[in-house]
């Protein structure tokens, strides 16, 4: 396992840190948005467990396939965020928006986008393509 981390590029470390932080922010935002309702808590736990497993599969398991699945998972969330922001801006309900939830949502959005950037960086791709001996 030591060789797995010895040659690990900074981009993978940045990806992992940003993705895990984004996951944490998403958990907090979801729990705040659903006011700790049981169905909302369950969805936050399940969604976060999936994201957490995918993040570790990429960064610790050194998986190109994991990166594709994680990209799809995060892209769905990013697309949902963009649709939500568009609806918020075009719906005329901006005055009724909870600014804390909006800030958390934007922070999670930015962290997930940045994590994907580092996951697909050339150094990350090169590292993921080579399995340790």
N, C-alpha and C positions, 0 to 999 in steps of 0.2 A: 504494500500500500504506500510505502514511502516514495517509491518512484512515481506513483500517480500524482503526488503533490509536489515533488521536487521540480519537475519540469512544467508545472502548471503555469500558464501565462496570467499576468495580472488581470487581463480581460475576463477570464473565467471567475476569478475572485470577485471582481466588480459585479459581474453578472449575478453571482450567487448572493452577494450582499444586497444589491438593489432589488432583486426578485423577492428575497425573504422579507425585506423591509416593506416592499409593495404589498406582499401577502398580509403582513401585520396591519398595515394601514387599511387594507380592504376589509379585514376582519372587524376592526374598530368601526369603520364606516357602516358596515352592514349591521352590526349589533346596535349601533346608535340609530340607524334608520328604521329598524324594525322594533325598536323599544324593547329589546330582549324577548320578543314573542317566541314561543317554542319552535314554530316552523322556521322563523328567520334564523334562530340560533342553529338549528339543524342544518340549514342550507349553508350557513357560514362555516360550520365545522366540516361538512362534507367537501365544499368547494375549496376550502383552505387545505384540507388533507390531500386532495388531488394535486393542487398546485405545489404544495410542499414536497410531495413524493416526486413529481415531475422535475422540480428544481434540483433535488438531490440526485435524481437519476442522471441528469445532465452533468452537474458539477462534480459529483463523487463517483458516479457510475461511468462517467466518460462516454455518454451515449449520443450518437448522432440522431438515432431514431427518437430518443427522449426529447432532444431539442425540437424536432418537428412536432411532436405531440404537445410540448409546452408552448411552442409558438402558436399552434392552433388554439389551445386553451386560453392563452393571454390575448390573442387576436379577437376571440369572441367577446371577451370582457372589454377590450379597447373599442371594438365596434359598438357594443352596447353603451359604453360611456359617450362616444361621439353622438350616437342617436339621442341619448338623454340630454346632452348639452344642446343639440340642435332643437329639440323639442322645447327645452327651457327658454332658449333665445327667441324662437318663433311663436311660442305659445302665449307670450305676454304675461307670464306668471312669475317673472324674476323677483318681483317684490315680495312674493310669498315663500321664497327659497330660504331654507336653513343654510346660512353662510358657513357654518362649521362643517356640515355635511358636504357642501359644495367644495370647500377647501380640502377636506379629506379625499373626496373623489378625484379632484384635480391632482393631488399629490400622488395618489395611487396610480392614476393614469400616467403621470410623468415617470414614476419609478418603473412601471411595467414597460413603457416604451424604451427607457434607458437600458433596462435589463436585457431586452431583446436586441438592442443595438450591440451590446457587449457579447451576447451569446452568439451573434452572427459575425463578429469581427473576424478578420482573416486569421489572426493568431489563435482565436478560439476554435475556428474550423480546423486549422492544422492540428491543434492539440487533440481535438475530438476524433480525428481520423486515425490517429496512431494509438493502438492499444498497448499498454505497458506489458513488458515481458515477464 
